[in-house]
Amino acid sequence: MVKYQDDIDDDGIQLPTLVYMAREKRPNFPHHFKAGAMNALIRVSPEISNGPIILNLDCDMYLNSANTIQEALCFFMDEKRGQQIAYVQFPLSFNNITKNDLYSSVFLVAYKIELVGFGGNGGSLYCGIGCFQKRENLSGMYFKDYYKPKWDTKTKGEDKRIADELIEASKALVSYTYEKGTQWGKEMGLLYGIPVEDIVIGLMITCRVWKSIYYNPQEKRAFMGVAPTTFGVLLV
């Protein structure tokens, strides 16, 4: 589903492009769960906007602060170190924590100590959610091959293709056969065959000489989500 580019709101302002993507799945072919969905999105998004930054959120999360995007871009656009930054990782906070936090959903050790330590060493872990990523580092690029981007470069807003044409161009990129014989899931995109693909791809990005940032704003939480409320949901 694609929003037509000429759509405007009641004030005459052009609406942002909204795309809903459903991957082709077949019983005899692995779809690789979240990692497969992320890789499909990475391939489809250049057809729609080709934006240099990707924000990764889960379905139960929402943006809690209007300043979050601007704060993340400050790291990427820093004149001295911005080109080295592969991603900016925010902690995840929850709005339904119980009084005694029976299932340790606050993750105090991880968010207050471990990720701070990694970030201070220039290589924060990638947690898979609440993270702003540069498109290039998710495509397997090494920092030494990276060029400094021009932030005033326009995206594909002037693309004259209609929605149906964009859909047809994207279908091949999400088909179940597209990744066969390619490096997707190995050297490109998120890795397949491991339950913690987010942590591993973060380590791989660090090994490619990129730097990363762990940023935990204190005034207002950047992202909020829903914590498990039963033991069964916690196990899932």
ZIBELFEN-V884461 format. One record per pair of residues at least 12 apart in sequence whose ideal C-beta (glycine too) atoms are under 10 Angstrom apart, sorted by sequence separation. I is the first residue (numbers start at 1). J is the second residue. If there is no record, write none. Layout:
BEGIN
i = {I & I}
j = {J & J}
END
This chain:
BEGIN
i = {3 & 5 & 42 & 75 & 76 & 93 & 94 & 115 & 126 & 134 & 185 & 189 & 3 & 4 & 23 & 41 & 55 & 72 & 75 & 92 & 93 & 94 & 136 & 179 & 191 & 3 & 23 & 55 & 74 & 92 & 93 & 135 & 190 & 2 & 3 & 22 & 41 & 72 & 73 & 91 & 92 & 110 & 134 & 2 & 3 & 21 & 23 & 24 & 38 & 53 & 72 & 91 & 111 & 1 & 2 & 3 & 23 & 55 & 71 & 72 & 110 & 187 & 1 & 2 & 22 & 23 & 38 & 72 & 92 & 93 & 1 & 2 & 21 & 53 & 71 & 91 & 92 & 1 & 21 & 53 & 68 & 91 & 107 & 1 & 23 & 90 & 91 & 19 & 34 & 68 & 21 & 53 & 21 & 34 & 52 & 91 & 19 & 65 & 90 & 91 & 19 & 64 & 89 & 21 & 19 & 19 & 64 & 89 & 18 & 19 & 89 & 17 & 56 & 61 & 64 & 88 & 17 & 61 & 16 & 54 & 55 & 56 & 61 & 62 & 53 & 58 & 60 & 53 & 57 & 89 & 92 & 88 & 89 & 91 & 92 & 85 & 86 & 87 & 89 & 90 & 92 & 93 & 84 & 86 & 89 & 91 & 92 & 87 & 89 & 90 & 91 & 92 & 86 & 89 & 90 & 81 & 89 & 90 & 88 & 89 & 90 & 88 & 89 & 140 & 87 & 88 & 89 & 139 & 140 & 2 & 3 & 87 & 88 & 139 & 2 & 86 & 87 & 88 & 140 & 85 & 86 & 87 & 140 & 141 & 86 & 139 & 140 & 85 & 139 & 140 & 86 & 87 & 138 & 139 & 83 & 86 & 87 & 138 & 82 & 85 & 86 & 138 & 86 & 76 & 75 & 86 & 76 & 85 & 72 & 73 & 84 & 72 & 83 & 86 & 71 & 68 & 84 & 128 & 143 & 146 & 69 & 83 & 138 & 142 & 145 & 146 & 68 & 83 & 126 & 137 & 140 & 141 & 144 & 145 & 146 & 83 & 137 & 140 & 142 & 143 & 144 & 82 & 83 & 142 & 143 & 63 & 82 & 131 & 137 & 138 & 141 & 142 & 143 & 61 & 128 & 133 & 137 & 140 & 142 & 143 & 60 & 61 & 79 & 82 & 127 & 128 & 129 & 133 & 137 & 141 & 56 & 58 & 128 & 56 & 57 & 58 & 126 & 127 & 128 & 131 & 134 & 137 & 56 & 57 & 58 & 77 & 126 & 127 & 133 & 56 & 57 & 76 & 125 & 126 & 128 & 137 & 55 & 56 & 57 & 77 & 125 & 126 & 128 & 136 & 55 & 56 & 76 & 125 & 126 & 127 & 137 & 55 & 56 & 126 & 134 & 54 & 55 & 56 & 125 & 126 & 54 & 55 & 73 & 124 & 125 & 126 & 134 & 53 & 54 & 123 & 126 & 133 & 53 & 54 & 123 & 126 & 52 & 53 & 54 & 125 & 131 & 132 & 52 & 53 & 56 & 123 & 124 & 52 & 54 & 123 & 131 & 132 & 51 & 52 & 54 & 118 & 122 & 123 & 50 & 121 & 130 & 126 & 123 & 124 & 125 & 127 & 118 & 122 & 123 & 124 & 46 & 122 & 123 & 124 & 125 & 38 & 45 & 121 & 122 & 123 & 124 & 132 & 42 & 121 & 122 & 123 & 124 & 130 & 119 & 130 & 131 & 35 & 42 & 46 & 119 & 130 & 34 & 118 & 119 & 120 & 129 & 130 & 34 & 38 & 119 & 130 & 42 & 43 & 118 & 119 & 129 & 41 & 42 & 52 & 117 & 119 & 52 & 116 & 39 & 52 & 115 & 38 & 39 & 114 & 115 & 116 & 52 & 115 & 50 & 52 & 111 & 50 & 51 & 112 & 50 & 51 & 111 & 49 & 50 & 48 & 49 & 50 & 48 & 49 & 46 & 47 & 50 & 89 & 46 & 49 & 48 & 47 & 89 & 47 & 87 & 87 & 86 & 47 & 48 & 87 & 47 & 86 & 47 & 86 & 105 & 107 & 48 & 105 & 106 & 44 & 47 & 48 & 86 & 105 & 47 & 86 & 87 & 89 & 90 & 91 & 93 & 104 & 105 & 46 & 86 & 87 & 88 & 89 & 90 & 91 & 103 & 105 & 44 & 45 & 84 & 85 & 86 & 87 & 88 & 89 & 90 & 91 & 103 & 44 & 47 & 84 & 85 & 86 & 87 & 88 & 89 & 90 & 91 & 95 & 101 & 102 & 103 & 43 & 44 & 46 & 83 & 84 & 85 & 86 & 87 & 88 & 89 & 90 & 93 & 94 & 102 & 103 & 44 & 45 & 83 & 84 & 85 & 93 & 96 & 102 & 103 & 43 & 44 & 82 & 84 & 92 & 93 & 94 & 95 & 96 & 98 & 102 & 105 & 40 & 43 & 44 & 81 & 91 & 92 & 93 & 94 & 95 & 96 & 97 & 103 & 104 & 42 & 43 & 90 & 91 & 92 & 93 & 94 & 95 & 96 & 98 & 103 & 41 & 81 & 90 & 91 & 92 & 93 & 94 & 95 & 96 & 97 & 102 & 103 & 40 & 41 & 90 & 92 & 94 & 96 & 39 & 40 & 56 & 88 & 93 & 94 & 39 & 40 & 43 & 78 & 92 & 43 & 75 & 37 & 75 & 76 & 17 & 36 & 40 & 75 & 17 & 39 & 40 & 74 & 17 & 36 & 39 & 75 & 43 & 72 & 74 & 17 & 42 & 56 & 14 & 36 & 39 & 72 & 19 & 40 & 71 & 31 & 39 & 43 & 17 & 21 & 29 & 30 & 39 & 42 & 43 & 71 & 19 & 24 & 29 & 32 & 42 & 68 & 19 & 24 & 28 & 29 & 36 & 41 & 42 & 17 & 21 & 25 & 26 & 30 & 35 & 36 & 39 & 40 & 68 & 23 & 24 & 26 & 29 & 35 & 39 & 67 & 72 & 5 & 19 & 23 & 24 & 25 & 26 & 29 & 38 & 39 & 71 & 5 & 21 & 22 & 23 & 24 & 32 & 38 & 39 & 65 & 67 & 68 & 5 & 21 & 23 & 24 & 32 & 36 & 37 & 39 & 64 & 67 & 68 & 69 & 5 & 24 & 35 & 36 & 65 & 66 & 68 & 5 & 23 & 30 & 35 & 65 & 67 & 68 & 5 & 6 & 34 & 35 & 36 & 64 & 65 & 5 & 32 & 33 & 35 & 64 & 65 & 4 & 5 & 32 & 35 & 39 & 64 & 65 & 2 & 4 & 32 & 33 & 35 & 38 & 63 & 64 & 65 & 2 & 3 & 32 & 35 & 38 & 63 & 64 & 2 & 5 & 32 & 36 & 62 & 63 & 64 & 1 & 2 & 4 & 30 & 33 & 35 & 61 & 62 & 2 & 30 & 34 & 35 & 38 & 61 & 62 & 2 & 33 & 34 & 60 & 61 & 62 & 2 & 32 & 35 & 58 & 60 & 61 & 1 & 35 & 57 & 59 & 60 & 58 & 59 & 60 & 2 & 55 & 57 & 58}
j = {15 & 17 & 54 & 87 & 88 & 105 & 106 & 127 & 138 & 146 & 197 & 201 & 16 & 17 & 36 & 54 & 68 & 85 & 88 & 105 & 106 & 107 & 149 & 192 & 204 & 17 & 37 & 69 & 88 & 106 & 107 & 149 & 204 & 17 & 18 & 37 & 56 & 87 & 88 & 106 & 107 & 125 & 149 & 18 & 19 & 37 & 39 & 40 & 54 & 69 & 88 & 107 & 127 & 18 & 19 & 20 & 40 & 72 & 88 & 89 & 127 & 204 & 19 & 20 & 40 & 41 & 56 & 90 & 110 & 111 & 20 & 21 & 40 & 72 & 90 & 110 & 111 & 21 & 41 & 73 & 88 & 111 & 127 & 22 & 44 & 111 & 112 & 41 & 56 & 90 & 44 & 76 & 45 & 58 & 76 & 115 & 44 & 90 & 115 & 116 & 45 & 90 & 115 & 48 & 47 & 48 & 93 & 118 & 48 & 49 & 119 & 48 & 87 & 92 & 95 & 119 & 49 & 93 & 49 & 87 & 88 & 89 & 94 & 95 & 87 & 92 & 94 & 88 & 92 & 124 & 127 & 124 & 125 & 127 & 128 & 122 & 123 & 124 & 126 & 127 & 129 & 130 & 122 & 124 & 127 & 129 & 130 & 126 & 128 & 129 & 130 & 131 & 126 & 129 & 130 & 122 & 130 & 131 & 130 & 131 & 132 & 131 & 132 & 183 & 131 & 132 & 133 & 183 & 184 & 47 & 48 & 132 & 133 & 184 & 48 & 132 & 133 & 134 & 186 & 132 & 133 & 134 & 187 & 188 & 134 & 187 & 188 & 134 & 188 & 189 & 136 & 137 & 188 & 189 & 134 & 137 & 138 & 189 & 134 & 137 & 138 & 190 & 141 & 132 & 132 & 143 & 134 & 143 & 131 & 132 & 143 & 132 & 143 & 146 & 132 & 130 & 146 & 190 & 205 & 208 & 132 & 146 & 201 & 205 & 208 & 209 & 132 & 147 & 190 & 201 & 204 & 205 & 208 & 209 & 210 & 148 & 202 & 205 & 207 & 208 & 209 & 148 & 149 & 208 & 209 & 130 & 149 & 198 & 204 & 205 & 208 & 209 & 210 & 129 & 196 & 201 & 205 & 208 & 210 & 211 & 129 & 130 & 148 & 151 & 196 & 197 & 198 & 202 & 206 & 210 & 126 & 128 & 198 & 127 & 128 & 129 & 197 & 198 & 199 & 202 & 205 & 208 & 128 & 129 & 130 & 149 & 198 & 199 & 205 & 129 & 130 & 149 & 198 & 199 & 201 & 210 & 129 & 130 & 131 & 151 & 199 & 200 & 202 & 210 & 130 & 131 & 151 & 200 & 201 & 202 & 212 & 131 & 132 & 202 & 210 & 131 & 132 & 133 & 202 & 203 & 132 & 133 & 151 & 202 & 203 & 204 & 212 & 132 & 133 & 202 & 205 & 212 & 133 & 134 & 203 & 206 & 133 & 134 & 135 & 206 & 212 & 213 & 134 & 135 & 138 & 205 & 206 & 135 & 137 & 206 & 214 & 215 & 135 & 136 & 138 & 202 & 206 & 207 & 135 & 206 & 215 & 212 & 210 & 211 & 212 & 214 & 206 & 210 & 211 & 212 & 135 & 211 & 212 & 213 & 214 & 128 & 135 & 211 & 212 & 213 & 214 & 222 & 133 & 212 & 213 & 214 & 215 & 221 & 211 & 222 & 223 & 128 & 135 & 139 & 212 & 223 & 128 & 212 & 213 & 214 & 223 & 224 & 129 & 133 & 214 & 225 & 138 & 139 & 214 & 215 & 225 & 138 & 139 & 149 & 214 & 216 & 150 & 214 & 138 & 151 & 214 & 138 & 139 & 214 & 215 & 216 & 153 & 216 & 153 & 155 & 214 & 154 & 155 & 216 & 155 & 156 & 216 & 155 & 156 & 155 & 156 & 157 & 156 & 157 & 155 & 156 & 159 & 198 & 156 & 159 & 159 & 159 & 202 & 161 & 201 & 202 & 202 & 165 & 166 & 205 & 166 & 205 & 167 & 206 & 225 & 227 & 169 & 226 & 227 & 166 & 169 & 170 & 208 & 227 & 170 & 209 & 210 & 212 & 213 & 214 & 216 & 227 & 228 & 170 & 210 & 211 & 212 & 213 & 214 & 215 & 227 & 229 & 169 & 170 & 209 & 210 & 211 & 212 & 213 & 214 & 215 & 216 & 228 & 170 & 173 & 210 & 211 & 212 & 213 & 214 & 215 & 216 & 217 & 221 & 227 & 228 & 229 & 170 & 171 & 173 & 210 & 211 & 212 & 213 & 214 & 215 & 216 & 217 & 220 & 221 & 229 & 230 & 172 & 173 & 211 & 212 & 213 & 221 & 224 & 230 & 231 & 172 & 173 & 211 & 213 & 221 & 222 & 223 & 224 & 225 & 227 & 231 & 234 & 170 & 173 & 174 & 211 & 221 & 222 & 223 & 224 & 225 & 226 & 227 & 233 & 234 & 173 & 174 & 221 & 222 & 223 & 224 & 225 & 226 & 227 & 229 & 234 & 173 & 213 & 222 & 223 & 224 & 225 & 226 & 227 & 228 & 229 & 234 & 235 & 173 & 174 & 223 & 225 & 227 & 229 & 173 & 174 & 190 & 222 & 227 & 228 & 174 & 175 & 178 & 213 & 227 & 179 & 211 & 174 & 212 & 213 & 155 & 174 & 178 & 213 & 156 & 178 & 179 & 213 & 157 & 176 & 179 & 215 & 184 & 213 & 215 & 159 & 184 & 198 & 157 & 179 & 182 & 215 & 163 & 184 & 215 & 176 & 184 & 188 & 163 & 167 & 175 & 176 & 185 & 188 & 189 & 217 & 166 & 171 & 176 & 179 & 189 & 215 & 167 & 172 & 176 & 177 & 184 & 189 & 190 & 166 & 170 & 174 & 175 & 179 & 184 & 185 & 188 & 189 & 217 & 173 & 174 & 176 & 179 & 185 & 189 & 217 & 222 & 156 & 170 & 174 & 175 & 176 & 177 & 180 & 189 & 190 & 222 & 157 & 173 & 174 & 175 & 176 & 184 & 190 & 191 & 217 & 219 & 220 & 158 & 174 & 176 & 177 & 185 & 189 & 190 & 192 & 217 & 220 & 221 & 222 & 159 & 178 & 189 & 190 & 219 & 220 & 222 & 160 & 178 & 185 & 190 & 220 & 222 & 223 & 161 & 162 & 190 & 191 & 192 & 220 & 221 & 162 & 189 & 190 & 192 & 221 & 222 & 162 & 163 & 190 & 193 & 197 & 222 & 223 & 161 & 163 & 191 & 192 & 194 & 197 & 222 & 223 & 224 & 162 & 163 & 192 & 195 & 198 & 223 & 224 & 163 & 166 & 193 & 197 & 223 & 224 & 225 & 163 & 164 & 166 & 192 & 195 & 197 & 223 & 224 & 165 & 193 & 197 & 198 & 201 & 224 & 225 & 166 & 197 & 198 & 224 & 225 & 226 & 167 & 197 & 200 & 223 & 225 & 226 & 167 & 201 & 223 & 225 & 226 & 225 & 226 & 227 & 170 & 223 & 225 & 226}
END
